[in-house]
Amino acid sequence: MGVQLESVTVNAFRPFGTVLEFLPGDTSNFYIVDTEQEQPWRVAVFRYSNKEITKIECHPTSKESFEPLSGITVLLVAEHDTPEDCHAFILDKPVVLAKGIWHQTLALTPEASVKITENLEVESVFYTYDSPKKVYLG
C-alpha cells in the first residue's frame, strides 16, 4: 500500500513539529522555535535585506550555526581581537562560528534568510564601525 505525499504546511505538520517559515504578512525578522527545558538551545530563522552594516556582533561564550535558506547571503566575520579586519564569505553551505567570532549578514538579493542554531542564553557583544561596511563584487 502506498503513502500519500503531502505538502509541508504549518497546519498539516503541526502534529509532528514546527515548520520554519514566515507566514504571509509577518513583518518580523526572527522566527524562534521553542527550546528544551533540560538542555536549552534555540533554532531561529533570520531574514534581512540590508546591503551594509554599521555594527558587528560576537558571542564570547557560545558557538552559532548559520545555514542558508533563501536568497544570497554574505557572512562577514572577523577574529575576536580584530573586529575591523572583516572577511566576506558567500554563505553557500552551513557553517558553525567559533566562540568570540565577530559576525553579521548581508543580503545580495532583495531578501535573504538563514537558519541559526545556538544556546538559549547567549551573551551578545557589539562593535560599532566608524563608517558602514559594504561588499563589492568584482
N, CA, C and O atoms as a GROMACS GRO file, in nm:
protein
  552
    1MET      N    1   0.084  -0.119   0.000
    1MET     CA    2   0.000   0.000   0.000
    1MET      C    3   0.088   0.124   0.000
    1MET      O    4   0.186   0.131   0.074
    2GLY      N    5   0.053   0.221  -0.082
    2GLY     CA    6   0.130   0.344  -0.092
    2GLY      C    7   0.091   0.444   0.015
    2GLY      O    8  -0.013   0.432   0.079
    3VAL      N    9   0.177   0.543   0.033
    3VAL     CA   10   0.152   0.652   0.126
    3VAL      C   11   0.134   0.779   0.045
    3VAL      O   12   0.214   0.809  -0.043
    4GLN      N   13   0.029   0.854   0.076
    4GLN     CA   14   0.000   0.977   0.002
    4GLN      C   15   0.104   1.084   0.036
    4GLN      O   16   0.135   1.107   0.153
    5LEU      N   17   0.155   1.149  -0.065
    5LEU     CA   18   0.252   1.257  -0.049
    5LEU      C   19   0.178   1.386  -0.013
    5LEU      O   20   0.079   1.421  -0.076
    6GLU      N   21   0.228   1.455   0.090
    6GLU     CA   22   0.165   1.579   0.136
    6GLU      C   23   0.264   1.695   0.127
    6GLU      O   24   0.385   1.675   0.127
    7SER      N   25   0.211   1.814   0.118
    7SER     CA   26   0.293   1.935   0.125
    7SER      C   27   0.318   1.968   0.271
    7SER      O   28   0.231   1.945   0.356
    8VAL      N   29   0.436   2.022   0.301
    8VAL     CA   30   0.466   2.067   0.437
    8VAL      C   31   0.402   2.205   0.454
    8VAL      O   32   0.448   2.303   0.396
    9THR      N   33   0.296   2.209   0.534
    9THR     CA   34   0.232   2.335   0.570
    9THR      C   35   0.228   2.341   0.722
    9THR      O   36   0.244   2.239   0.789
   10VAL      N   37   0.206   2.460   0.776
   10VAL     CA   38   0.200   2.477   0.921
   10VAL      C   39   0.094   2.385   0.981
   10VAL      O   40   0.120   2.317   1.080
   11ASN      N   41  -0.026   2.383   0.921
   11ASN     CA   42  -0.134   2.303   0.976
   11ASN      C   43  -0.112   2.153   0.959
   11ASN      O   44  -0.133   2.076   1.052
   12ALA      N   45  -0.069   2.111   0.841
   12ALA     CA   46  -0.050   1.969   0.816
   12ALA      C   47   0.062   1.911   0.902
   12ALA      O   48   0.055   1.795   0.943
   13PHE      N   49   0.165   1.990   0.929
   13PHE     CA   50   0.281   1.940   1.001
   13PHE      C   51   0.271   1.958   1.152
   13PHE      O   52   0.351   1.902   1.226
   14ARG      N   53   0.173   2.037   1.200
   14ARG     CA   54   0.160   2.070   1.342
   14ARG      C   55   0.166   1.949   1.434
   14ARG      O   56   0.230   1.957   1.538
   15PRO      N   57   0.101   1.834   1.402
   15PRO     CA   58   0.109   1.720   1.494
   15PRO      C   59   0.250   1.661   1.507
   15PRO      O   60   0.277   1.584   1.598
   16PHE      N   61   0.338   1.698   1.414
   16PHE     CA   62   0.470   1.636   1.410
   16PHE      C   63   0.585   1.729   1.448
   16PHE      O   64   0.696   1.683   1.477
   17GLY      N   65   0.559   1.859   1.450
   17GLY     CA   66   0.666   1.953   1.481
   17GLY      C   67   0.635   2.092   1.430
   17GLY      O   68   0.519   2.131   1.417
   18THR      N   69   0.741   2.168   1.402
   18THR     CA   70   0.732   2.309   1.364
   18THR      C   71   0.791   2.332   1.227
   18THR      O   72   0.900   2.281   1.197
   19VAL      N   73   0.722   2.407   1.145
   19VAL     CA   74   0.774   2.447   1.014
   19VAL      C   75   0.845   2.580   1.033
   19VAL      O   76   0.789   2.674   1.089
   20LEU      N   77   0.969   2.589   0.985
   20LEU     CA   78   1.047   2.712   0.997
   20LEU      C   79   1.020   2.800   0.876
   20LEU      O   80   1.090   2.790   0.775
   21GLU      N   81   0.918   2.884   0.885
   21GLU     CA   82   0.886   2.973   0.774
   21GLU      C   83   0.812   3.095   0.827
   21GLU      O   84   0.746   3.090   0.931
   22PHE      N   85   0.825   3.204   0.755
   22PHE     CA   86   0.750   3.324   0.786
   22PHE      C   87   0.617   3.314   0.713
   22PHE      O   88   0.612   3.279   0.595
   23LEU      N   89   0.509   3.345   0.782
   23LEU     CA   90   0.378   3.340   0.722
   23LEU      C   91   0.351   3.470   0.647
   23LEU      O   92   0.409   3.574   0.681
   24PRO      N   93   0.265   3.466   0.545
   24PRO     CA   94   0.235   3.589   0.470
   24PRO      C   95   0.189   3.701   0.564
   24PRO      O   96   0.108   3.679   0.654
   25GLY      N   97   0.242   3.819   0.540
   25GLY     CA   98   0.208   3.935   0.622
   25GLY      C   99   0.291   3.951   0.747
   25GLY      O  100   0.284   4.055   0.813
   26ASP      N  101   0.372   3.851   0.782
   26ASP     CA  102   0.458   3.859   0.900
   26ASP      C  103   0.575   3.951   0.867
   26ASP      O  104   0.649   3.926   0.772
   27THR      N  105   0.592   4.057   0.944
   27THR     CA  106   0.699   4.154   0.915
   27THR      C  107   0.817   4.141   1.010
   27THR      O  108   0.910   4.222   1.004
   28SER      N  109   0.815   4.041   1.098
   28SER     CA  110   0.927   4.024   1.191
   28SER      C  111   1.050   3.973   1.118
   28SER      O  112   1.039   3.919   1.007
   29ASN      N  113   1.167   3.988   1.178
   29ASN     CA  114   1.291   3.942   1.118
   29ASN      C  115   1.337   3.808   1.175
   29ASN      O  116   1.421   3.742   1.114
   30PHE      N  117   1.282   3.767   1.290
   30PHE     CA  118   1.322   3.641   1.353
   30PHE      C  119   1.200   3.552   1.374
   30PHE      O  120   1.091   3.599   1.406
   31TYR      N  121   1.221   3.424   1.353
   31TYR     CA  122   1.123   3.322   1.388
   31TYR      C  123   1.198   3.225   1.477
   31TYR      O  124   1.288   3.156   1.430
   32ILE      N  125   1.162   3.218   1.605
   32ILE     CA  126   1.236   3.136   1.700
   32ILE      C  127   1.151   3.018   1.743
   32ILE      O  128   1.034   3.033   1.779
   33VAL      N  129   1.212   2.898   1.740
   33VAL     CA  130   1.145   2.776   1.781
   33VAL      C  131   1.162   2.757   1.931
   33VAL      O  132   1.265   2.795   1.987
   34ASP      N  133   1.063   2.699   1.995
   34ASP     CA  134   1.074   2.668   2.138
   34ASP      C  135   1.194   2.579   2.165
   34ASP      O  136   1.245   2.513   2.074
   35THR      N  137   1.238   2.578   2.288
   35THR     CA  138   1.357   2.505   2.327
   35THR      C  139   1.322   2.393   2.426
   35THR      O  140   1.209   2.384   2.473
   36GLU      N  141   1.418   2.312   2.454
   36GLU     CA  142   1.405   2.207   2.556
   36GLU      C  143   1.438   2.266   2.692
   36GLU      O  144   1.528   2.350   2.702
   37GLN      N  145   1.368   2.225   2.796
   37GLN     CA  146   1.393   2.278   2.930
   37GLN      C  147   1.520   2.220   2.993
   37GLN      O  148   1.592   2.291   3.064
   38GLU      N  149   1.548   2.093   2.968
   38GLU     CA  150   1.663   2.026   3.029
   38GLU      C  151   1.797   2.074   2.974
   38GLU      O  152   1.890   2.101   3.050
   39GLN      N  153   1.807   2.084   2.844
   39GLN     CA  154   1.930   2.130   2.778
   39GLN      C  155   1.892   2.239   2.678
   39GLN      O  156   1.875   2.212   2.559
   40PRO      N  157   1.878   2.362   2.727
   40PRO     CA  158   1.822   2.468   2.644
   40PRO      C  159   1.908   2.506   2.523
   40PRO      O  160   2.030   2.517   2.533
   41TRP      N  161   1.843   2.525   2.411
   41TRP     CA  162   1.901   2.569   2.286
   41TRP      C  163   1.789   2.638   2.209
   41TRP      O  164   1.674   2.635   2.252
   42ARG      N  165   1.822   2.698   2.099
   42ARG     CA  166   1.716   2.755   2.015
   42ARG      C  167   1.755   2.746   1.869
   42ARG      O  168   1.872   2.748   1.832
   43VAL      N  169   1.654   2.735   1.789
   43VAL     CA  170   1.666   2.738   1.643
   43VAL      C  171   1.584   2.858   1.598
   43VAL      O  172   1.471   2.876   1.642
   44ALA      N  173   1.642   2.938   1.512
   44ALA     CA  174   1.571   3.056   1.463
   44ALA      C  175   1.593   3.070   1.313
   44ALA      O  176   1.693   3.023   1.259
   45VAL      N  177   1.499   3.134   1.248
   45VAL     CA  178   1.516   3.176   1.110
   45VAL      C  179   1.527   3.328   1.114
   45VAL      O  180   1.443   3.396   1.174
   46PHE      N  181   1.630   3.380   1.051
   46PHE     CA  182   1.658   3.524   1.049
   46PHE      C  183   1.651   3.570   0.904
   46PHE      O  184   1.718   3.512   0.818
   47ARG      N  185   1.572   3.673   0.877
   47ARG     CA  186   1.567   3.728   0.741
   47ARG      C  187   1.608   3.874   0.742
   47ARG      O  188   1.590   3.944   0.842
   48TYR      N  189   1.663   3.918   0.631
   48TYR     CA  190   1.723   4.051   0.624
   48TYR      C  191   1.731   4.095   0.479
   48TYR      O  192   1.722   4.013   0.387
   49SER      N  193   1.748   4.225   0.461
   49SER     CA  194   1.763   4.282   0.327
   49SER      C  195   1.873   4.388   0.324
   49SER      O  196   1.891   4.456   0.223
   50ASN      N  197   1.945   4.401   0.434
   50ASN     CA  198   2.048   4.505   0.444
   50ASN      C  199   2.163   4.481   0.346
   50ASN      O  200   2.203   4.367   0.322
   51LYS      N  201   2.216   4.588   0.291
   51LYS     CA  202   2.327   4.583   0.195
   51LYS      C  203   2.456   4.637   0.256
   51LYS      O  204   2.562   4.632   0.193
   52GLU      N  205   2.447   4.690   0.379
   52GLU     CA  206   2.565   4.737   0.451
   52GLU      C  207   2.539   4.721   0.600
   52GLU      O  208   2.425   4.705   0.643
   53ILE      N  209   2.647   4.725   0.679
   53ILE     CA  210   2.633   4.715   0.823
   53ILE      C  211   2.711   4.828   0.890
   53ILE      O  212   2.807   4.881   0.835
   54THR      N  213   2.667   4.864   1.009
   54THR     CA  214   2.738   4.964   1.088
   54THR      C  215   2.792   4.904   1.218
   54THR      O  216   2.872   4.967   1.287
   55LYS      N  217   2.746   4.783   1.252
   55LYS     CA  218   2.798   4.715   1.370
   55LYS      C  219   2.805   4.566   1.345
   55LYS      O  220   2.738   4.512   1.257
   56ILE      N  221   2.887   4.501   1.426
   56ILE     CA  222   2.909   4.357   1.414
   56ILE      C  223   2.895   4.299   1.555
   56ILE      O  224   2.913   4.369   1.654
   57GLU      N  225   2.862   4.172   1.564
   57GLU     CA  226   2.828   4.108   1.691
   57GLU      C  227   2.916   3.985   1.716
   57GLU      O  228   2.962   3.921   1.622
   58CYS      N  229   2.938   3.955   1.843
   58CYS     CA  230   3.003   3.828   1.878
   58CYS      C  231   2.940   3.772   2.004
   58CYS      O  232   2.879   3.844   2.083
   59HIS      N  233   2.956   3.641   2.022
   59HIS     CA  234   2.909   3.570   2.140
   59HIS      C  235   3.033   3.510   2.206
   59HIS      O  236   3.081   3.405   2.163
   60PRO      N  237   3.086   3.573   2.310
   60PRO     CA  238   3.213   3.530   2.369
   60PRO      C  239   3.213   3.389   2.426
   60PRO      O  240   3.318   3.326   2.434
   61THR      N  241   3.096   3.338   2.466
   61THR     CA  242   3.094   3.209   2.534
   61THR      C  243   3.014   3.100   2.462
   61THR      O  244   2.990   2.994   2.520
   62SER      N  245   2.974   3.125   2.338
   62SER     CA  246   2.896   3.021   2.269
   62SER      C  247   2.921   3.023   2.118
   62SER      O  248   2.956   3.125   2.060
   63LYS      N  249   2.901   2.906   2.059
   63LYS     CA  250   2.910   2.891   1.914
   63LYS      C  251   2.774   2.923   1.853
   63LYS      O  252   2.674   2.934   1.924
   64GLU      N  253   2.771   2.939   1.719
   64GLU     CA  254   2.645   2.966   1.649
   64GLU      C  255   2.656   2.912   1.508
   64GLU      O  256   2.758   2.930   1.441
   65SER      N  257   2.550   2.845   1.463
   65SER     CA  258   2.549   2.797   1.325
   65SER      C  259   2.470   2.892   1.236
   65SER      O  260   2.376   2.958   1.281
   66PHE      N  261   2.510   2.898   1.110
   66PHE     CA  262   2.438   2.972   1.006
   66PHE      C  263   2.417   2.877   0.890
   66PHE      O  264   2.513   2.822   0.836
   67GLU      N  265   2.292   2.858   0.851
   67GLU     CA  266   2.258   2.767   0.741
   67GLU      C  267   2.174   2.843   0.639
   67GLU      O  268   2.064   2.889   0.673
   68PRO      N  269   2.222   2.858   0.516
   68PRO     CA  270   2.147   2.935   0.417
   68PRO      C  271   2.014   2.871   0.383
   68PRO      O  272   2.004   2.749   0.368
   69LEU      N  273   1.911   2.954   0.372
   69LEU     CA  274   1.777   2.904   0.337
   69LEU      C  275   1.726   2.963   0.207
   69LEU      O  276   1.682   2.890   0.118
   70SER      N  277   1.733   3.096   0.195
   70SER     CA  278   1.682   3.160   0.073
   70SER      C  279   1.764   3.284   0.042
   70SER      O  280   1.827   3.342   0.131
   71GLY      N  281   1.763   3.323  -0.084
   71GLY     CA  282   1.840   3.439  -0.126
   71GLY      C  283   1.988   3.410  -0.122
   71GLY      O  284   2.030   3.296  -0.102
   72ILE      N  285   2.067   3.514  -0.142
   72ILE     CA  286   2.213   3.501  -0.137
   72ILE      C  287   2.265   3.584  -0.021
   72ILE      O  288   2.244   3.705  -0.014
   73THR      N  289   2.334   3.516   0.071
   73THR     CA  290   2.386   3.578   0.191
   73THR      C  291   2.536   3.592   0.184
   73THR      O  292   2.606   3.503   0.137
   74VAL      N  293   2.585   3.707   0.232
   74VAL     CA  294   2.728   3.725   0.258
   74VAL      C  295   2.742   3.725   0.409
   74VAL      O  296   2.675   3.802   0.479
   75LEU      N  297   2.829   3.639   0.460
   75LEU     CA  298   2.857   3.634   0.602
   75LEU      C  299   2.988   3.707   0.627
   75LEU      O  300   3.094   3.664   0.580
   76LEU      N  301   2.981   3.817   0.701
   76LEU     CA  302   3.101   3.892   0.739
   76LEU      C  303   3.149   3.837   0.872
   76LEU      O  304   3.072   3.826   0.967
   77VAL      N  305   3.277   3.804   0.880
   77VAL     CA  306   3.335   3.751   1.003
   77VAL      C  307   3.470   3.816   1.030
   77VAL      O  308   3.538   3.860   0.937
   78ALA      N  309   3.507   3.821   1.157
   78ALA     CA  310   3.637   3.874   1.197
   78ALA      C  311   3.679   3.802   1.325
   78ALA      O  312   3.595   3.764   1.407
   79GLU      N  313   3.809   3.784   1.340
   79GLU     CA  314   3.860   3.722   1.462
   79GLU      C  315   3.834   3.815   1.581
   79GLU      O  316   3.819   3.936   1.564
   80HIS      N  317   3.830   3.757   1.698
   80HIS     CA  318   3.788   3.831   1.817
   80HIS      C  319   3.871   3.957   1.844
   80HIS      O  320   3.815   4.060   1.881
   81ASP      N  321   4.001   3.951   1.826
   81ASP     CA  322   4.087   4.065   1.858
   81ASP      C  323   4.093   4.171   1.749
   81ASP      O  324   4.148   4.279   1.770
   82THR      N  325   4.035   4.142   1.632
   82THR     CA  326   4.045   4.234   1.518
   82THR      C  327   3.911   4.252   1.447
   82THR      O  328   3.897   4.209   1.332
   83PRO      N  329   3.812   4.314   1.513
   83PRO     CA  330   3.680   4.329   1.450
   83PRO      C  331   3.680   4.414   1.323
   83PRO      O  332   3.588   4.403   1.241
   84GLU      N  333   3.782   4.499   1.306
   84GLU     CA  334   3.790   4.582   1.185
   84GLU      C  335   3.835   4.501   1.062
   84GLU      O  336   3.812   4.543   0.949
   85ASP      N  337   3.898   4.388   1.084
   85ASP     CA  338   3.954   4.307   0.975
   85ASP      C  339   3.852   4.202   0.930
   85ASP      O  340   3.867   4.083   0.957
   86CYS      N  341   3.748   4.247   0.861
   86CYS     CA  342   3.640   4.157   0.818
   86CYS      C  343   3.679   4.075   0.696
   86CYS      O  344   3.753   4.120   0.609
   87HIS      N  345   3.627   3.954   0.693
   87HIS     CA  346   3.633   3.867   0.575
   87HIS      C  347   3.490   3.844   0.532
   87HIS      O  348   3.402   3.823   0.617
   88ALA      N  349   3.464   3.846   0.402
   88ALA     CA  350   3.328   3.829   0.349
   88ALA      C  351   3.321   3.695   0.276
   88ALA      O  352   3.401   3.669   0.186
   89PHE      N  353   3.226   3.612   0.314
   89PHE     CA  354   3.206   3.481   0.253
   89PHE      C  355   3.066   3.470   0.196
   89PHE      O  356   2.969   3.507   0.262
   90ILE      N  357   3.054   3.419   0.073
   90ILE     CA  358   2.923   3.381   0.021
   90ILE      C  359   2.882   3.258   0.102
   90ILE      O  360   2.954   3.158   0.103
   91LEU      N  361   2.769   3.265   0.167
   91LEU     CA  362   2.724   3.154   0.251
   91LEU      C  363   2.647   3.055   0.164
   91LEU      O  364   2.525   3.064   0.150
   92ASP      N  365   2.721   2.961   0.105
   92ASP     CA  366   2.657   2.862   0.018
   92ASP      C  367   2.650   2.724   0.082
   92ASP      O  368   2.608   2.628   0.017
   93LYS      N  369   2.693   2.713   0.209
   93LYS     CA  370   2.679   2.589   0.286
   93LYS      C  371   2.678   2.624   0.433
   93LYS      O  372   2.726   2.731   0.471
   94PRO      N  373   2.624   2.537   0.518
   94PRO     CA  374   2.616   2.566   0.661
   94PRO      C  375   2.754   2.580   0.724
   94PRO      O  376   2.849   2.511   0.686
   95VAL      N  377   2.765   2.670   0.822
   95VAL     CA  378   2.888   2.690   0.897
   95VAL      C  379   2.855   2.702   1.046
   95VAL      O  380   2.743   2.737   1.083
   96VAL      N  381   2.954   2.674   1.130
   96VAL     CA  382   2.943   2.697   1.274
   96VAL      C  383   3.056   2.791   1.313
   96VAL      O  384   3.173   2.761   1.290
   97LEU      N  385   3.021   2.903   1.371
   97LEU     CA  386   3.120   3.000   1.415
   97LEU      C  387   3.175   2.960   1.552
   97LEU      O  388   3.100   2.914   1.638
   98ALA      N  389   3.304   2.979   1.570
   98ALA     CA  390   3.368   2.954   1.699
   98ALA      C  391   3.324   3.061   1.799
   98ALA      O  392   3.272   3.166   1.760
   99LYS      N  393   3.345   3.036   1.925
   99LYS     CA  394   3.316   3.134   2.029
   99LYS      C  395   3.397   3.260   2.005
   99LYS      O  396   3.515   3.254   1.970
  100GLY      N  397   3.333   3.376   2.023
  100GLY     CA  398   3.402   3.504   2.016
  100GLY      C  399   3.429   3.557   1.876
  100GLY      O  400   3.495   3.660   1.863
  101ILE      N  401   3.379   3.492   1.772
  101ILE     CA  402   3.399   3.541   1.635
  101ILE      C  403   3.296   3.649   1.605
  101ILE      O  404   3.176   3.629   1.626
  102TRP      N  405   3.344   3.764   1.556
  102TRP     CA  406   3.254   3.872   1.515
  102TRP      C  407   3.182   3.828   1.389
  102TRP      O  408   3.241   3.762   1.304
  103HIS      N  409   3.054   3.865   1.376
  103HIS     CA  410   2.977   3.823   1.258
  103HIS      C  411   2.858   3.915   1.232
  103HIS      O  412   2.807   3.983   1.321
  104GLN      N  413   2.817   3.914   1.106
  104GLN     CA  414   2.697   3.984   1.061
  104GLN      C  415   2.665   3.935   0.921
  104GLN      O  416   2.752   3.885   0.850
  105THR      N  417   2.540   3.950   0.879
  105THR     CA  418   2.496   3.905   0.748
  105THR      C  419   2.454   4.023   0.661
  105THR      O  420   2.406   4.125   0.711
  106LEU      N  421   2.475   4.007   0.531
  106LEU     CA  422   2.427   4.100   0.429
  106LEU      C  423   2.352   4.020   0.323
  106LEU      O  424   2.383   3.902   0.301
  107ALA      N  425   2.256   4.081   0.259
  107ALA     CA  426   2.181   4.015   0.152
  107ALA      C  427   2.228   4.069   0.017
  107ALA      O  428   2.232   4.191  -0.004
  108LEU      N  429   2.264   3.979  -0.074
  108LEU     CA  430   2.297   4.022  -0.210
  108LEU      C  431   2.173   4.022  -0.298
  108LEU      O  432   2.174   4.079  -0.407
  109THR      N  433   2.068   3.959  -0.252
  109THR     CA  434   1.939   3.956  -0.321
  109THR      C  435   1.845   4.051  -0.246
  109THR      O  436   1.880   4.097  -0.137
  110PRO      N  437   1.728   4.080  -0.300
  110PRO     CA  438   1.638   4.172  -0.229
  110PRO      C  439   1.611   4.131  -0.084
  110PRO      O  440   1.596   4.217   0.002
  111GLU      N  441   1.606   4.000  -0.057
  111GLU     CA  442   1.589   3.949   0.078
  111GLU      C  443   1.660   3.816   0.086
  111GLU      O  444   1.669   3.744  -0.013
  112ALA      N  445   1.711   3.781   0.203
  112ALA     CA  446   1.775   3.652   0.225
  112ALA      C  447   1.739   3.605   0.365
  112ALA      O  448   1.695   3.684   0.448
  113SER      N  449   1.758   3.475   0.390
  113SER     CA  450   1.733   3.423   0.523
  113SER      C  451   1.827   3.307   0.554
  113SER      O  452   1.871   3.235   0.464
  114VAL      N  453   1.857   3.292   0.682
  114VAL     CA  454   1.942   3.184   0.730
  114VAL      C  455   1.874   3.119   0.850
  114VAL      O  456   1.794   3.182   0.920
  115LYS      N  457   1.907   2.994   0.872
  115LYS     CA  458   1.866   2.924   0.994
  115LYS      C  459   1.982   2.935   1.091
  115LYS      O  460   2.097   2.911   1.054
  116ILE      N  461   1.952   2.971   1.215
  116ILE     CA  462   2.053   2.987   1.318
  116ILE      C  463   2.023   2.888   1.431
  116ILE      O  464   1.908   2.873   1.472
  117THR      N  465   2.126   2.822   1.479
  117THR     CA  466   2.113   2.736   1.597
  117THR      C  467   2.217   2.782   1.698
  117THR      O  468   2.334   2.800   1.665
  118GLU      N  469   2.174   2.802   1.823
  118GLU     CA  470   2.264   2.850   1.926
  118GLU      C  471   2.207   2.816   2.063
  118GLU      O  472   2.095   2.766   2.075
  119ASN      N  473   2.286   2.843   2.167
  119ASN     CA  474   2.239   2.826   2.304
  119ASN      C  475   2.120   2.918   2.328
  119ASN      O  476   2.108   3.023   2.265
  120LEU      N  477   2.032   2.878   2.419
  120LEU     CA  478   1.916   2.961   2.451
  120LEU      C  479   1.960   3.094   2.512
  120LEU      O  480   1.911   3.200   2.472
  121GLU      N  481   2.051   3.089   2.607
  121GLU     CA  482   2.103   3.211   2.669
  121GLU      C  483   2.234   3.245   2.600
  121GLU      O  484   2.332   3.172   2.611
  122VAL      N  485   2.236   3.357   2.530
  122VAL     CA  486   2.353   3.397   2.453
  122VAL      C  487   2.395   3.537   2.495
  122VAL      O  488   2.315   3.631   2.491
  123GLU      N  489   2.522   3.550   2.535
  123GLU     CA  490   2.577   3.683   2.562
  123GLU      C  491   2.616   3.744   2.429
  123GLU      O  492   2.691   3.683   2.353
  124SER      N  493   2.566   3.863   2.400
  124SER     CA  494   2.599   3.933   2.276
  124SER      C  495   2.676   4.060   2.306
  124SER      O  496   2.639   4.138   2.393
  125VAL      N  497   2.786   4.078   2.232
  125VAL     CA  498   2.869   4.197   2.242
  125VAL      C  499   2.870   4.261   2.104
  125VAL      O  500   2.878   4.190   2.004
  126PHE      N  501   2.862   4.392   2.098
  126PHE     CA  502   2.858   4.462   1.969
  126PHE      C  503   2.977   4.556   1.955
  126PHE      O  504   3.024   4.616   2.052
  127TYR      N  505   3.025   4.567   1.831
  127TYR     CA  506   3.131   4.661   1.796
  127TYR      C  507   3.075   4.749   1.685
  127TYR      O  508   3.025   4.698   1.585
  128THR      N  509   3.083   4.881   1.702
  128THR     CA  510   3.030   4.974   1.603
  128THR      C  511   3.144   5.031   1.519
  128THR      O  512   3.245   5.077   1.572
  129TYR      N  513   3.127   5.027   1.389
  129TYR     CA  514   3.227   5.079   1.295
  129TYR      C  515   3.214   5.230   1.281
  129TYR      O  516   3.106   5.286   1.301
  130ASP      N  517   3.324   5.297   1.246
  130ASP     CA  518   3.322   5.441   1.221
  130ASP      C  519   3.244   5.474   1.095
  130ASP      O  520   3.180   5.578   1.086
  131SER      N  521   3.249   5.384   0.996
  131SER     CA  522   3.173   5.403   0.872
  131SER      C  523   3.116   5.268   0.829
  131SER      O  524   3.172   5.164   0.866
  132PRO      N  525   3.008   5.267   0.752
  132PRO     CA  526   2.944   5.142   0.714
  132PRO      C  527   3.036   5.049   0.634
  132PRO      O  528   3.123   5.094   0.559
  133LYS      N  529   3.016   4.919   0.653
  133LYS     CA  530   3.088   4.817   0.576
  133LYS      C  531   2.994   4.768   0.467
  133LYS      O  532   2.877   4.739   0.493
  134LYS      N  533   3.046   4.760   0.345
  134LYS     CA  534   2.969   4.712   0.229
  134LYS      C  535   3.052   4.605   0.159
  134LYS      O  536   3.173   4.595   0.180
  135VAL      N  537   2.987   4.526   0.078
  135VAL     CA  538   3.055   4.424  -0.002
  135VAL      C  539   3.052   4.468  -0.148
  135VAL      O  540   2.948   4.509  -0.199
  136TYR      N  541   3.166   4.458  -0.212
  136TYR     CA  542   3.174   4.492  -0.353
  136TYR      C  543   3.204   4.366  -0.434
  136TYR      O  544   3.289   4.286  -0.397
  137LEU      N  545   3.133   4.351  -0.545
  137LEU     CA  546   3.157   4.236  -0.633
  137LEU      C  547   3.252   4.278  -0.744
  137LEU      O  548   3.247   4.391  -0.793
  138GLY      N  549   3.338   4.184  -0.784
  138GLY     CA  550   3.426   4.211  -0.896
  138GLY      C  551   3.551   4.268  -0.860
  138GLY      O  552   3.634   4.295  -0.947
   0.00000   0.00000   0.00000
